[in-house]
Amino acid sequence: MTDVVDSDELLRRIQRARSWAGREEQAWKARSEELKTADPDSSRDAELRGHTYEAVRRTLDEIVSPGVHDNTHG
């Protein structure tokens, strides 16, 4: 990435990435629930992926709105 972008464009990119991470988080957590009884190993893997996307989303949330978020999960 060699293009110089202004702060508004950077914020838009971060917000798009945050939305994408949120969608992925929900999709993987839903997949985990679907697999819980049929395939526990895959369910755990999907749950871990969901938590990974949650961490990305929460990090981007903090970049967009510093100090607004508490330290609890959710």
N, C-alpha and C positions, 0 to 999 in steps of 0.2 A: 504494500500500500504506500504509494508515493504521493498521492493527492493530499493537498492541504485542505482541511475542512474547517468550517467555522463551528462555534460552540452549539448553535442551533442544530446543525446537521449531526454533530456528534451526539447530542441528546436524542435526536430522532433514532439514530442507529442503536443507541443503548436501549431505548424504549422498545424498539422492534425485537432486539435480542431478549429483553426481559419478557416480553409477551410470548415469544417462541419457547423460552425455557419454561414458562408457566404451563404452556400447552403440553410440552413434553413431560413435565412433572406429573400432570394429571393423567396423561395417557399411560405412563408406566405404572403409576399407582393403581389405576383401574385394571390394567393387565395383571398386576400382582394379585388383586382380589379375585379376578376371574380364574387364575391358576391355583389358588390356595389349596383346594382339595385334590384336584386332578394331578398337579405337578408341583409339589412343594419346592423342589430345587429351583425350577424356573420362576416360581413365585418370589422366592427370596432374591433372585437375580433382578427381576423386574422392580421389586421394592427398592433395592440398592440403587438402581438406575434412577428411580423416582426421587430418591433422596439426593442423588448427585445433581439432578436438575433443580431441585429445591434450593440447594446451596448456591448454584449459579444465579437463580432468580433472586434469592435474598441478597446476594452480593450486589447485583445490579440495582435492586431496590435501594440499598444503602448508598450507592453512588448517586442515584437520582434524587433521593431525599435523605441526606445525611442526618443521623441522630434521631430519626422519627420512629424507628423500629425498635421494638423491645427485644429482649434476649430469649424469649420463649419460642417454641416451635409453633408453626401454624400459618 
